[in-house]
Amino acid sequence: MVEFLAPLQGVEWVIHRQFSSGNLVINERRDKMTFGGAQVDLPVLGVFEVVDGKITMWRDYCDLATITAQVSGS
């Protein structure tokens, strides 16, 4: 995670909806980042499994074309 965040000049995670069932947590959010001078506003769905209060699995689902278009200025 540190390597992913290192090139970012700023990042904000805005959670719109979140719910849990057992040890599964799902959130719908927007990741707002500044990357190489470009502003990226990315819709993301995150899925987490939590065991004994710790995240044991984390998956994020997003559209890579959304990032590419915003970074390239398209």
PDB file of N, H, CA, C and O in Angstrom:
ATOM      1  N   MET A   1       0.821  -1.189   0.000  1.00  0.00           N
ATOM      2  CA  MET A   1       0.000   0.000   0.000  1.00  0.00           C
ATOM      3  C   MET A   1       0.872   1.263   0.000  1.00  0.00           C
ATOM      4  O   MET A   1       0.552   2.246  -0.669  1.00  0.00           O
ATOM      5  N   VAL A   2       1.962   1.226   0.746  1.00  0.00           N
ATOM      6  H   VAL A   2       2.222   0.427   1.289  1.00  0.00           H
ATOM      7  CA  VAL A   2       2.858   2.380   0.817  1.00  0.00           C
ATOM      8  C   VAL A   2       3.430   2.704  -0.566  1.00  0.00           C
ATOM      9  O   VAL A   2       3.519   3.872  -0.945  1.00  0.00           O
ATOM     10  N   GLU A   3       3.816   1.672  -1.317  1.00  0.00           N
ATOM     11  H   GLU A   3       3.743   0.723  -1.010  1.00  0.00           H
ATOM     12  CA  GLU A   3       4.361   1.887  -2.663  1.00  0.00           C
ATOM     13  C   GLU A   3       3.315   2.504  -3.590  1.00  0.00           C
ATOM     14  O   GLU A   3       3.647   3.346  -4.425  1.00  0.00           O
ATOM     15  N   PHE A   4       2.045   2.088  -3.448  1.00  0.00           N
ATOM     16  H   PHE A   4       1.775   1.405  -2.770  1.00  0.00           H
ATOM     17  CA  PHE A   4       0.968   2.630  -4.277  1.00  0.00           C
ATOM     18  C   PHE A   4       0.731   4.106  -3.952  1.00  0.00           C
ATOM     19  O   PHE A   4       0.532   4.916  -4.858  1.00  0.00           O
ATOM     20  N   LEU A   5       0.751   4.457  -2.673  1.00  0.00           N
ATOM     21  H   LEU A   5       0.913   3.800  -1.937  1.00  0.00           H
ATOM     22  CA  LEU A   5       0.437   5.820  -2.255  1.00  0.00           C
ATOM     23  C   LEU A   5       1.609   6.800  -2.422  1.00  0.00           C
ATOM     24  O   LEU A   5       1.390   8.011  -2.476  1.00  0.00           O
ATOM     25  N   ALA A   6       2.839   6.299  -2.506  1.00  0.00           N
ATOM     26  H   ALA A   6       3.017   5.316  -2.463  1.00  0.00           H
ATOM     27  CA  ALA A   6       4.024   7.155  -2.541  1.00  0.00           C
ATOM     28  C   ALA A   6       3.982   8.238  -3.626  1.00  0.00           C
ATOM     29  O   ALA A   6       4.308   9.386  -3.323  1.00  0.00           O
ATOM     30  N   PRO A   7       3.598   7.937  -4.875  1.00  0.00           N
ATOM     31  CA  PRO A   7       3.629   8.988  -5.906  1.00  0.00           C
ATOM     32  C   PRO A   7       2.448   9.970  -5.834  1.00  0.00           C
ATOM     33  O   PRO A   7       2.403  10.924  -6.611  1.00  0.00           O
ATOM     34  N   LEU A   8       1.515   9.758  -4.937  1.00  0.00           N
ATOM     35  H   LEU A   8       1.552   8.982  -4.306  1.00  0.00           H
ATOM     36  CA  LEU A   8       0.355  10.636  -4.848  1.00  0.00           C
ATOM     37  C   LEU A   8       0.687  11.912  -4.081  1.00  0.00           C
ATOM     38  O   LEU A   8       1.334  11.868  -3.035  1.00  0.00           O
ATOM     39  N   GLN A   9       0.236  13.051  -4.615  1.00  0.00           N
ATOM     40  H   GLN A   9      -0.289  13.086  -5.465  1.00  0.00           H
ATOM     41  CA  GLN A   9       0.420  14.319  -3.911  1.00  0.00           C
ATOM     42  C   GLN A   9      -0.689  14.542  -2.882  1.00  0.00           C
ATOM     43  O   GLN A   9      -0.527  15.346  -1.963  1.00  0.00           O
ATOM     44  N   GLY A  10      -1.791  13.851  -3.028  1.00  0.00           N
ATOM     45  H   GLY A  10      -1.922  13.199  -3.774  1.00  0.00           H
ATOM     46  CA  GLY A  10      -2.907  13.958  -2.094  1.00  0.00           C
ATOM     47  C   GLY A  10      -3.903  12.850  -2.365  1.00  0.00           C
ATOM     48  O   GLY A  10      -4.035  12.384  -3.496  1.00  0.00           O
ATOM     49  N   VAL A  11      -4.605  12.430  -1.318  1.00  0.00           N
ATOM     50  H   VAL A  11      -4.497  12.809  -0.399  1.00  0.00           H
ATOM     51  CA  VAL A  11      -5.617  11.385  -1.478  1.00  0.00           C
ATOM     52  C   VAL A  11      -6.711  11.575  -0.434  1.00  0.00           C
ATOM     53  O   VAL A  11      -6.443  11.927   0.715  1.00  0.00           O
ATOM     54  N   GLU A  12      -7.940  11.335  -0.854  1.00  0.00           N
ATOM     55  H   GLU A  12      -8.158  11.049  -1.787  1.00  0.00           H
ATOM     56  CA  GLU A  12      -9.095  11.399   0.041  1.00  0.00           C
ATOM     57  C   GLU A  12     -10.021  10.254  -0.335  1.00  0.00           C
ATOM     58  O   GLU A  12     -10.294  10.035  -1.515  1.00  0.00           O
ATOM     59  N   TRP A  13     -10.506   9.524   0.659  1.00  0.00           N
ATOM     60  H   TRP A  13     -10.284   9.702   1.618  1.00  0.00           H
ATOM     61  CA  TRP A  13     -11.454   8.443   0.428  1.00  0.00           C
ATOM     62  C   TRP A  13     -12.804   8.886   0.963  1.00  0.00           C
ATOM     63  O   TRP A  13     -12.939   9.172   2.152  1.00  0.00           O
ATOM     64  N   VAL A  14     -13.806   8.944   0.089  1.00  0.00           N
ATOM     65  H   VAL A  14     -13.696   8.712  -0.878  1.00  0.00           H
ATOM     66  CA  VAL A  14     -15.151   9.365   0.480  1.00  0.00           C
ATOM     67  C   VAL A  14     -16.062   8.136   0.403  1.00  0.00           C
ATOM     68  O   VAL A  14     -16.327   7.624  -0.684  1.00  0.00           O
ATOM     69  N   ILE A  15     -16.537   7.667   1.555  1.00  0.00           N
ATOM     70  H   ILE A  15     -16.322   8.083   2.439  1.00  0.00           H
ATOM     71  CA  ILE A  15     -17.400   6.481   1.588  1.00  0.00           C
ATOM     72  C   ILE A  15     -18.851   6.923   1.453  1.00  0.00           C
ATOM     73  O   ILE A  15     -19.334   7.741   2.236  1.00  0.00           O
ATOM     74  N   HIS A  16     -19.543   6.379   0.456  1.00  0.00           N
ATOM     75  H   HIS A  16     -19.151   5.715  -0.180  1.00  0.00           H
ATOM     76  CA  HIS A  16     -20.952   6.710   0.219  1.00  0.00           C
ATOM     77  C   HIS A  16     -21.887   5.728   0.921  1.00  0.00           C
ATOM     78  O   HIS A  16     -22.876   6.134   1.532  1.00  0.00           O
ATOM     79  N   ARG A  17     -21.573   4.442   0.832  1.00  0.00           N
ATOM     80  H   ARG A  17     -20.770   4.113   0.336  1.00  0.00           H
ATOM     81  CA  ARG A  17     -22.393   3.405   1.457  1.00  0.00           C
ATOM     82  C   ARG A  17     -21.475   2.321   1.987  1.00  0.00           C
ATOM     83  O   ARG A  17     -20.443   2.012   1.390  1.00  0.00           O
ATOM     84  N   GLN A  18     -21.866   1.747   3.117  1.00  0.00           N
ATOM     85  H   GLN A  18     -22.704   1.997   3.602  1.00  0.00           H
ATOM     86  CA  GLN A  18     -21.079   0.650   3.672  1.00  0.00           C
ATOM     87  C   GLN A  18     -22.019  -0.285   4.415  1.00  0.00           C
ATOM     88  O   GLN A  18     -22.924   0.152   5.125  1.00  0.00           O
ATOM     89  N   PHE A  19     -21.787  -1.575   4.238  1.00  0.00           N
ATOM     90  H   PHE A  19     -21.052  -1.930   3.661  1.00  0.00           H
ATOM     91  CA  PHE A  19     -22.571  -2.539   5.006  1.00  0.00           C
ATOM     92  C   PHE A  19     -21.719  -3.754   5.304  1.00  0.00           C
ATOM     93  O   PHE A  19     -20.689  -3.988   4.672  1.00  0.00           O
ATOM     94  N   SER A  20     -22.174  -4.529   6.291  1.00  0.00           N
ATOM     95  H   SER A  20     -23.011  -4.339   6.805  1.00  0.00           H
ATOM     96  CA  SER A  20     -21.425  -5.727   6.659  1.00  0.00           C
ATOM     97  C   SER A  20     -22.384  -6.873   6.895  1.00  0.00           C
ATOM     98  O   SER A  20     -23.559  -6.680   7.207  1.00  0.00           O
ATOM     99  N   SER A  21     -21.851  -8.065   6.738  1.00  0.00           N
ATOM    100  H   SER A  21     -20.896  -8.222   6.484  1.00  0.00           H
ATOM    101  CA  SER A  21     -22.574  -9.303   7.019  1.00  0.00           C
ATOM    102  C   SER A  21     -21.537 -10.305   7.498  1.00  0.00           C
ATOM    103  O   SER A  21     -20.669 -10.729   6.736  1.00  0.00           O
ATOM    104  N   GLY A  22     -21.635 -10.677   8.763  1.00  0.00           N
ATOM    105  H   GLY A  22     -22.340 -10.332   9.382  1.00  0.00           H
ATOM    106  CA  GLY A  22     -20.623 -11.567   9.327  1.00  0.00           C
ATOM    107  C   GLY A  22     -19.272 -10.883   9.293  1.00  0.00           C
ATOM    108  O   GLY A  22     -19.128  -9.771   9.802  1.00  0.00           O
ATOM    109  N   ASN A  23     -18.271 -11.534   8.698  1.00  0.00           N
ATOM    110  H   ASN A  23     -18.388 -12.437   8.285  1.00  0.00           H
ATOM    111  CA  ASN A  23     -16.937 -10.942   8.638  1.00  0.00           C
ATOM    112  C   ASN A  23     -16.662 -10.221   7.308  1.00  0.00           C
ATOM    113  O   ASN A  23     -15.517  -9.876   7.016  1.00  0.00           O
ATOM    114  N   LEU A  24     -17.698  -9.999   6.514  1.00  0.00           N
ATOM    115  H   LEU A  24     -18.628 -10.280   6.751  1.00  0.00           H
ATOM    116  CA  LEU A  24     -17.567  -9.338   5.219  1.00  0.00           C
ATOM    117  C   LEU A  24     -18.037  -7.888   5.323  1.00  0.00           C
ATOM    118  O   LEU A  24     -19.117  -7.612   5.846  1.00  0.00           O
ATOM    119  N   VAL A  25     -17.220  -6.975   4.824  1.00  0.00           N
ATOM    120  H   VAL A  25     -16.343  -7.199   4.399  1.00  0.00           H
ATOM    121  CA  VAL A  25     -17.568  -5.550   4.783  1.00  0.00           C
ATOM    122  C   VAL A  25     -17.441  -5.085   3.342  1.00  0.00           C
ATOM    123  O   VAL A  25     -16.448  -5.376   2.676  1.00  0.00           O
ATOM    124  N   ILE A  26     -18.445  -4.364   2.863  1.00  0.00           N
ATOM    125  H   ILE A  26     -19.251  -4.128   3.405  1.00  0.00           H
ATOM    126  CA  ILE A  26     -18.426  -3.825   1.501  1.00  0.00           C
ATOM    127  C   ILE A  26     -18.676  -2.327   1.584  1.00  0.00           C
ATOM    128  O   ILE A  26     -19.586  -1.875   2.278  1.00  0.00           O
ATOM    129  N   ASN A  27     -17.855  -1.561   0.866  1.00  0.00           N
ATOM    130  H   ASN A  27     -17.115  -1.928   0.302  1.00  0.00           H
ATOM    131  CA  ASN A  27     -18.142  -0.131   0.805  1.00  0.00           C
ATOM    132  C   ASN A  27     -18.080   0.374  -0.625  1.00  0.00           C
ATOM    133  O   ASN A  27     -17.286  -0.085  -1.446  1.00  0.00           O
ATOM    134  N   GLU A  28     -18.944   1.330  -0.886  1.00  0.00           N
ATOM    135  H   GLU A  28     -19.589   1.703  -0.219  1.00  0.00           H
ATOM    136  CA  GLU A  28     -18.964   2.045  -2.163  1.00  0.00           C
ATOM    137  C   GLU A  28     -18.365   3.412  -1.862  1.00  0.00           C
ATOM    138  O   GLU A  28     -18.832   4.128  -0.976  1.00  0.00           O
ATOM    139  N   ARG A  29     -17.324   3.763  -2.613  1.00  0.00           N
ATOM    140  H   ARG A  29     -16.945   3.181  -3.333  1.00  0.00           H
ATOM    141  CA  ARG A  29     -16.640   5.011  -2.292  1.00  0.00           C
ATOM    142  C   ARG A  29     -16.076   5.669  -3.545  1.00  0.00           C
ATOM    143  O   ARG A  29     -16.105   5.106  -4.639  1.00  0.00           O
ATOM    144  N   ARG A  30     -15.564   6.877  -3.347  1.00  0.00           N
ATOM    145  H   ARG A  30     -15.541   7.334  -2.458  1.00  0.00           H
ATOM    146  CA  ARG A  30     -14.832   7.590  -4.379  1.00  0.00           C
ATOM    147  C   ARG A  30     -13.443   7.852  -3.835  1.00  0.00           C
ATOM    148  O   ARG A  30     -13.287   8.378  -2.733  1.00  0.00           O
ATOM    149  N   ASP A  31     -12.446   7.489  -4.600  1.00  0.00           N
ATOM    150  H   ASP A  31     -12.572   7.061  -5.496  1.00  0.00           H
ATOM    151  CA  ASP A  31     -11.062   7.780  -4.249  1.00  0.00           C
ATOM    152  C   ASP A  31     -10.667   9.023  -5.031  1.00  0.00           C
ATOM    153  O   ASP A  31     -10.621   9.003  -6.261  1.00  0.00           O
ATOM    154  N   LYS A  32     -10.384  10.090  -4.322  1.00  0.00           N
ATOM    155  H   LYS A  32     -10.421  10.106  -3.323  1.00  0.00           H
ATOM    156  CA  LYS A  32      -9.982  11.350  -4.952  1.00  0.00           C
ATOM    157  C   LYS A  32      -8.491  11.526  -4.719  1.00  0.00           C
ATOM    158  O   LYS A  32      -8.032  11.625  -3.581  1.00  0.00           O
ATOM    159  N   MET A  33      -7.732  11.566  -5.831  1.00  0.00           N
ATOM    160  H   MET A  33      -8.104  11.486  -6.755  1.00  0.00           H
ATOM    161  CA  MET A  33      -6.275  11.590  -5.747  1.00  0.00           C
ATOM    162  C   MET A  33      -5.701  12.647  -6.665  1.00  0.00           C
ATOM    163  O   MET A  33      -6.315  13.014  -7.667  1.00  0.00           O
ATOM    164  N   THR A  34      -4.519  13.134  -6.319  1.00  0.00           N
ATOM    165  H   THR A  34      -4.021  12.835  -5.506  1.00  0.00           H
ATOM    166  CA  THR A  34      -3.726  13.963  -7.216  1.00  0.00           C
ATOM    167  C   THR A  34      -2.493  13.141  -7.555  1.00  0.00           C
ATOM    168  O   THR A  34      -1.704  12.786  -6.680  1.00  0.00           O
ATOM    169  N   PHE A  35      -2.343  12.847  -8.834  1.00  0.00           N
ATOM    170  H   PHE A  35      -2.984  13.135  -9.545  1.00  0.00           H
ATOM    171  CA  PHE A  35      -1.291  11.945  -9.293  1.00  0.00           C
ATOM    172  C   PHE A  35      -0.571  12.599 -10.456  1.00  0.00           C
ATOM    173  O   PHE A  35      -1.161  12.784 -11.520  1.00  0.00           O
ATOM    174  N   GLY A  36       0.697  12.953 -10.275  1.00  0.00           N
ATOM    175  H   GLY A  36       1.177  12.803  -9.411  1.00  0.00           H
ATOM    176  CA  GLY A  36       1.461  13.597 -11.346  1.00  0.00           C
ATOM    177  C   GLY A  36       0.835  14.893 -11.813  1.00  0.00           C
ATOM    178  O   GLY A  36       0.927  15.238 -12.991  1.00  0.00           O
ATOM    179  N   GLY A  37       0.199  15.617 -10.904  1.00  0.00           N
ATOM    180  H   GLY A  37       0.124  15.338  -9.947  1.00  0.00           H
ATOM    181  CA  GLY A  37      -0.460  16.870 -11.239  1.00  0.00           C
ATOM    182  C   GLY A  37      -1.882  16.711 -11.751  1.00  0.00           C
ATOM    183  O   GLY A  37      -2.599  17.702 -11.884  1.00  0.00           O
ATOM    184  N   ALA A  38      -2.306  15.479 -12.042  1.00  0.00           N
ATOM    185  H   ALA A  38      -1.722  14.674 -11.933  1.00  0.00           H
ATOM    186  CA  ALA A  38      -3.666  15.233 -12.541  1.00  0.00           C
ATOM    187  C   ALA A  38      -4.588  14.882 -11.380  1.00  0.00           C
ATOM    188  O   ALA A  38      -4.203  14.153 -10.466  1.00  0.00           O
ATOM    189  N   GLN A  39      -5.812  15.410 -11.424  1.00  0.00           N
ATOM    190  H   GLN A  39      -6.125  16.003 -12.166  1.00  0.00           H
ATOM    191  CA  GLN A  39      -6.827  15.071 -10.439  1.00  0.00           C
ATOM    192  C   GLN A  39      -7.556  13.827 -10.917  1.00  0.00           C
ATOM    193  O   GLN A  39      -8.001  13.768 -12.063  1.00  0.00           O
ATOM    194  N   VAL A  40      -7.681  12.836 -10.049  1.00  0.00           N
ATOM    195  H   VAL A  40      -7.320  12.884  -9.117  1.00  0.00           H
ATOM    196  CA  VAL A  40      -8.389  11.605 -10.379  1.00  0.00           C
ATOM    197  C   VAL A  40      -9.524  11.433  -9.382  1.00  0.00           C
ATOM    198  O   VAL A  40      -9.306  11.462  -8.171  1.00  0.00           O
ATOM    199  N   ASP A  41     -10.729  11.255  -9.892  1.00  0.00           N
ATOM    200  H   ASP A  41     -10.907  11.232 -10.876  1.00  0.00           H
ATOM    201  CA  ASP A  41     -11.927  11.030  -9.083  1.00  0.00           C
ATOM    202  C   ASP A  41     -12.480   9.679  -9.518  1.00  0.00           C
ATOM    203  O   ASP A  41     -13.119   9.571 -10.565  1.00  0.00           O
ATOM    204  N   LEU A  42     -12.232   8.654  -8.714  1.00  0.00           N
ATOM    205  H   LEU A  42     -11.713   8.742  -7.864  1.00  0.00           H
ATOM    206  CA  LEU A  42     -12.461   7.276  -9.127  1.00  0.00           C
ATOM    207  C   LEU A  42     -13.528   6.586  -8.287  1.00  0.00           C
ATOM    208  O   LEU A  42     -13.355   6.449  -7.076  1.00  0.00           O
ATOM    209  N   PRO A  43     -14.635   6.146  -8.902  1.00  0.00           N
ATOM    210  CA  PRO A  43     -15.608   5.330  -8.172  1.00  0.00           C
ATOM    211  C   PRO A  43     -15.014   3.937  -7.914  1.00  0.00           C
ATOM    212  O   PRO A  43     -14.449   3.319  -8.816  1.00  0.00           O
ATOM    213  N   VAL A  44     -15.150   3.455  -6.677  1.00  0.00           N
ATOM    214  H   VAL A  44     -15.609   3.957  -5.944  1.00  0.00           H
ATOM    215  CA  VAL A  44     -14.553   2.172  -6.280  1.00  0.00           C
ATOM    216  C   VAL A  44     -15.544   1.393  -5.423  1.00  0.00           C
ATOM    217  O   VAL A  44     -16.302   1.970  -4.644  1.00  0.00           O
ATOM    218  N   LEU A  45     -15.522   0.073  -5.581  1.00  0.00           N
ATOM    219  H   LEU A  45     -14.906  -0.396  -6.214  1.00  0.00           H
ATOM    220  CA  LEU A  45     -16.245  -0.825  -4.679  1.00  0.00           C
ATOM    221  C   LEU A  45     -15.179  -1.629  -3.936  1.00  0.00           C
ATOM    222  O   LEU A  45     -14.381  -2.324  -4.565  1.00  0.00           O
ATOM    223  N   GLY A  46     -15.159  -1.543  -2.612  1.00  0.00           N
ATOM    224  H   GLY A  46     -15.807  -0.979  -2.101  1.00  0.00           H
ATOM    225  CA  GLY A  46     -14.177  -2.265  -1.805  1.00  0.00           C
ATOM    226  C   GLY A  46     -14.838  -3.414  -1.065  1.00  0.00           C
ATOM    227  O   GLY A  46     -15.940  -3.273  -0.534  1.00  0.00           O
ATOM    228  N   VAL A  47     -14.161  -4.549  -1.032  1.00  0.00           N
ATOM    229  H   VAL A  47     -13.266  -4.665  -1.463  1.00  0.00           H
ATOM    230  CA  VAL A  47     -14.655  -5.735  -0.331  1.00  0.00           C
ATOM    231  C   VAL A  47     -13.563  -6.170   0.649  1.00  0.00           C
ATOM    232  O   VAL A  47     -12.411  -6.369   0.262  1.00  0.00           O
ATOM    233  N   PHE A  48     -13.936  -6.313   1.911  1.00  0.00           N
ATOM    234  H   PHE A  48     -14.872  -6.152   2.225  1.00  0.00           H
ATOM    235  CA  PHE A  48     -12.982  -6.652   2.956  1.00  0.00           C
ATOM    236  C   PHE A  48     -13.496  -7.837   3.771  1.00  0.00           C
ATOM    237  O   PHE A  48     -14.694  -7.949   4.031  1.00  0.00           O
ATOM    238  N   GLU A  49     -12.596  -8.704   4.163  1.00  0.00           N
ATOM    239  H   GLU A  49     -11.623  -8.613   3.952  1.00  0.00           H
ATOM    240  CA  GLU A  49     -12.917  -9.730   5.151  1.00  0.00           C
ATOM    241  C   GLU A  49     -12.147  -9.376   6.415  1.00  0.00           C
ATOM    242  O   GLU A  49     -10.957  -9.065   6.362  1.00  0.00           O
ATOM    243  N   VAL A  50     -12.836  -9.427   7.557  1.00  0.00           N
ATOM    244  H   VAL A  50     -13.802  -9.680   7.601  1.00  0.00           H
ATOM    245  CA  VAL A  50     -12.238  -9.041   8.826  1.00  0.00           C
ATOM    246  C   VAL A  50     -12.293 -10.236   9.772  1.00  0.00           C
ATOM    247  O   VAL A  50     -13.346 -10.844   9.960  1.00  0.00           O
ATOM    248  N   VAL A  51     -11.143 -10.566  10.365  1.00  0.00           N
ATOM    249  H   VAL A  51     -10.288 -10.071  10.212  1.00  0.00           H
ATOM    250  CA  VAL A  51     -11.051 -11.650  11.337  1.00  0.00           C
ATOM    251  C   VAL A  51     -10.322 -11.110  12.568  1.00  0.00           C
ATOM    252  O   VAL A  51      -9.219 -10.574  12.461  1.00  0.00           O
ATOM    253  N   ASP A  52     -10.940 -11.255  13.719  1.00  0.00           N
ATOM    254  H   ASP A  52     -11.836 -11.691  13.806  1.00  0.00           H
ATOM    255  CA  ASP A  52     -10.357 -10.770  14.972  1.00  0.00           C
ATOM    256  C   ASP A  52      -9.960  -9.303  14.890  1.00  0.00           C
ATOM    257  O   ASP A  52      -8.912  -8.904  15.399  1.00  0.00           O
ATOM    258  N   GLY A  53     -10.809  -8.497  14.241  1.00  0.00           N
ATOM    259  H   GLY A  53     -11.660  -8.821  13.827  1.00  0.00           H
ATOM    260  CA  GLY A  53     -10.584  -7.060  14.150  1.00  0.00           C
ATOM    261  C   GLY A  53      -9.529  -6.630  13.149  1.00  0.00           C
ATOM    262  O   GLY A  53      -9.177  -5.452  13.092  1.00  0.00           O
ATOM    263  N   LYS A  54      -9.013  -7.570  12.352  1.00  0.00           N
ATOM    264  H   LYS A  54      -9.298  -8.527  12.398  1.00  0.00           H
ATOM    265  CA  LYS A  54      -7.992  -7.231  11.359  1.00  0.00           C
ATOM    266  C   LYS A  54      -8.469  -7.601   9.958  1.00  0.00           C
ATOM    267  O   LYS A  54      -9.139  -8.616   9.766  1.00  0.00           O
ATOM    268  N   ILE A  55      -8.115  -6.766   8.985  1.00  0.00           N
ATOM    269  H   ILE A  55      -7.571  -5.942   9.141  1.00  0.00           H
ATOM    270  CA  ILE A  55      -8.447  -7.062   7.590  1.00  0.00           C
ATOM    271  C   ILE A  55      -7.554  -8.200   7.120  1.00  0.00           C
ATOM    272  O   ILE A  55      -6.328  -8.094   7.157  1.00  0.00           O
ATOM    273  N   THR A  56      -8.176  -9.292   6.678  1.00  0.00           N
ATOM    274  H   THR A  56      -9.172  -9.378   6.648  1.00  0.00           H
ATOM    275  CA  THR A  56      -7.418 -10.447   6.187  1.00  0.00           C
ATOM    276  C   THR A  56      -7.471 -10.566   4.670  1.00  0.00           C
ATOM    277  O   THR A  56      -6.682 -11.301   4.077  1.00  0.00           O
ATOM    278  N   MET A  57      -8.392  -9.852   4.041  1.00  0.00           N
ATOM    279  H   MET A  57      -9.034  -9.255   4.523  1.00  0.00           H
ATOM    280  CA  MET A  57      -8.512  -9.840   2.584  1.00  0.00           C
ATOM    281  C   MET A  57      -9.103  -8.496   2.186  1.00  0.00           C
ATOM    282  O   MET A  57     -10.054  -8.021   2.807  1.00  0.00           O
ATOM    283  N   TRP A  58      -8.534  -7.879   1.142  1.00  0.00           N
ATOM    284  H   TRP A  58      -7.761  -8.265   0.638  1.00  0.00           H
ATOM    285  CA  TRP A  58      -9.001  -6.571   0.673  1.00  0.00           C
ATOM    286  C   TRP A  58      -8.965  -6.599  -0.841  1.00  0.00           C
ATOM    287  O   TRP A  58      -7.920  -6.842  -1.444  1.00  0.00           O
ATOM    288  N   ARG A  59     -10.112  -6.349  -1.451  1.00  0.00           N
ATOM    289  H   ARG A  59     -10.962  -6.151  -0.961  1.00  0.00           H
ATOM    290  CA  ARG A  59     -10.193  -6.248  -2.911  1.00  0.00           C
ATOM    291  C   ARG A  59     -10.905  -4.950  -3.261  1.00  0.00           C
ATOM    292  O   ARG A  59     -11.921  -4.600  -2.662  1.00  0.00           O
ATOM    293  N   ASP A  60     -10.359  -4.250  -4.235  1.00  0.00           N
ATOM    294  H   ASP A  60      -9.533  -4.535  -4.722  1.00  0.00           H
ATOM    295  CA  ASP A  60     -10.998  -3.042  -4.768  1.00  0.00           C
ATOM    296  C   ASP A  60     -11.337  -3.288  -6.224  1.00  0.00           C
ATOM    297  O   ASP A  60     -10.543  -3.857  -6.974  1.00  0.00           O
ATOM    298  N   TYR A  61     -12.515  -2.855  -6.612  1.00  0.00           N
ATOM    299  H   TYR A  61     -13.160  -2.393  -6.003  1.00  0.00           H
ATOM    300  CA  TYR A  61     -12.976  -2.997  -7.992  1.00  0.00           C
ATOM    301  C   TYR A  61     -13.245  -1.602  -8.552  1.00  0.00           C
ATOM    302  O   TYR A  61     -13.988  -0.814  -7.967  1.00  0.00           O
ATOM    303  N   CYS A  62     -12.618  -1.313  -9.708  1.00  0.00           N
ATOM    304  H   CYS A  62     -12.015  -1.953 -10.183  1.00  0.00           H
ATOM    305  CA  CYS A  62     -12.813  -0.016 -10.352  1.00  0.00           C
ATOM    306  C   CYS A  62     -12.590  -0.184 -11.850  1.00  0.00           C
ATOM    307  O   CYS A  62     -12.179  -1.247 -12.314  1.00  0.00           O
ATOM    308  N   ASP A  63     -12.863   0.868 -12.588  1.00  0.00           N
ATOM    309  H   ASP A  63     -13.197   1.732 -12.210  1.00  0.00           H
ATOM    310  CA  ASP A  63     -12.684   0.875 -14.031  1.00  0.00           C
ATOM    311  C   ASP A  63     -11.367   1.571 -14.359  1.00  0.00           C
ATOM    312  O   ASP A  63     -11.264   2.790 -14.229  1.00  0.00           O
ATOM    313  N   LEU A  64     -10.365   0.813 -14.780  1.00  0.00           N
ATOM    314  H   LEU A  64     -10.448  -0.178 -14.885  1.00  0.00           H
ATOM    315  CA  LEU A  64      -9.052   1.363 -15.076  1.00  0.00           C
ATOM    316  C   LEU A  64      -9.119   2.455 -16.148  1.00  0.00           C
ATOM    317  O   LEU A  64      -8.313   3.385 -16.130  1.00  0.00           O
ATOM    318  N   ALA A  65     -10.068   2.351 -17.079  1.00  0.00           N
ATOM    319  H   ALA A  65     -10.723   1.596 -17.094  1.00  0.00           H
ATOM    320  CA  ALA A  65     -10.206   3.372 -18.122  1.00  0.00           C
ATOM    321  C   ALA A  65     -10.544   4.732 -17.527  1.00  0.00           C
ATOM    322  O   ALA A  65     -10.177   5.762 -18.094  1.00  0.00           O
ATOM    323  N   THR A  66     -11.243   4.751 -16.384  1.00  0.00           N
ATOM    324  H   THR A  66     -11.540   3.915 -15.923  1.00  0.00           H
ATOM    325  CA  THR A  66     -11.563   6.014 -15.710  1.00  0.00           C
ATOM    326  C   THR A  66     -10.289   6.703 -15.233  1.00  0.00           C
ATOM    327  O   THR A  66     -10.140   7.916 -15.385  1.00  0.00           O
ATOM    328  N   ILE A  67      -9.376   5.934 -14.658  1.00  0.00           N
ATOM    329  H   ILE A  67      -9.497   4.949 -14.535  1.00  0.00           H
ATOM    330  CA  ILE A  67      -8.096   6.498 -14.211  1.00  0.00           C
ATOM    331  C   ILE A  67      -7.291   6.969 -15.411  1.00  0.00           C
ATOM    332  O   ILE A  67      -6.801   8.099 -15.425  1.00  0.00           O
ATOM    333  N   THR A  68      -7.151   6.120 -16.411  1.00  0.00           N
ATOM    334  H   THR A  68      -7.548   5.203 -16.399  1.00  0.00           H
ATOM    335  CA  THR A  68      -6.339   6.436 -17.586  1.00  0.00           C
ATOM    336  C   THR A  68      -6.816   7.719 -18.267  1.00  0.00           C
ATOM    337  O   THR A  68      -6.000   8.568 -18.626  1.00  0.00           O
ATOM    338  N   ALA A  69      -8.115   7.866 -18.446  1.00  0.00           N
ATOM    339  H   ALA A  69      -8.778   7.176 -18.154  1.00  0.00           H
ATOM    340  CA  ALA A  69      -8.670   9.046 -19.114  1.00  0.00           C
ATOM    341  C   ALA A  69      -8.379  10.322 -18.307  1.00  0.00           C
ATOM    342  O   ALA A  69      -8.069  11.366 -18.882  1.00  0.00           O
ATOM    343  N   GLN A  70      -8.479  10.235 -16.992  1.00  0.00           N
ATOM    344  H   GLN A  70      -8.731   9.387 -16.525  1.00  0.00           H
ATOM    345  CA  GLN A  70      -8.261  11.429 -16.168  1.00  0.00           C
ATOM    346  C   GLN A  70      -6.779  11.793 -16.084  1.00  0.00           C
ATOM    347  O   GLN A  70      -6.444  12.978 -16.071  1.00  0.00           O
ATOM    348  N   VAL A  71      -5.896  10.815 -16.028  1.00  0.00           N
ATOM    349  H   VAL A  71      -6.168   9.853 -16.038  1.00  0.00           H
ATOM    350  CA  VAL A  71      -4.462  11.094 -15.952  1.00  0.00           C
ATOM    351  C   VAL A  71      -3.939  11.623 -17.290  1.00  0.00           C
ATOM    352  O   VAL A  71      -3.082  12.506 -17.328  1.00  0.00           O
ATOM    353  N   SER A  72      -4.470  11.068 -18.389  1.00  0.00           N
ATOM    354  H   SER A  72      -5.166  10.351 -18.358  1.00  0.00           H
ATOM    355  CA  SER A  72      -4.000  11.483 -19.713  1.00  0.00           C
ATOM    356  C   SER A  72      -4.664  12.773 -20.184  1.00  0.00           C
ATOM    357  O   SER A  72      -4.230  13.363 -21.174  1.00  0.00           O
ATOM    358  N   GLY A  73      -5.709  13.220 -19.488  1.00  0.00           N
ATOM    359  H   GLY A  73      -6.061  12.741 -18.684  1.00  0.00           H
ATOM    360  CA  GLY A  73      -6.381  14.456 -19.860  1.00  0.00           C
ATOM    361  C   GLY A  73      -7.448  14.269 -20.931  1.00  0.00           C
ATOM    362  O   GLY A  73      -7.933  15.249 -21.497  1.00  0.00           O
ATOM    363  N   SER A  74      -7.818  13.026 -21.214  1.00  0.00           N
ATOM    364  H   SER A  74      -7.424  12.230 -20.755  1.00  0.00           H
ATOM    365  CA  SER A  74      -8.828  12.744 -22.249  1.00  0.00           C
ATOM    366  C   SER A  74     -10.217  13.094 -21.756  1.00  0.00           C
ATOM    367  O   SER A  74     -11.193  12.925 -22.488  1.00  0.00           O
TER     368      SER A  74
END
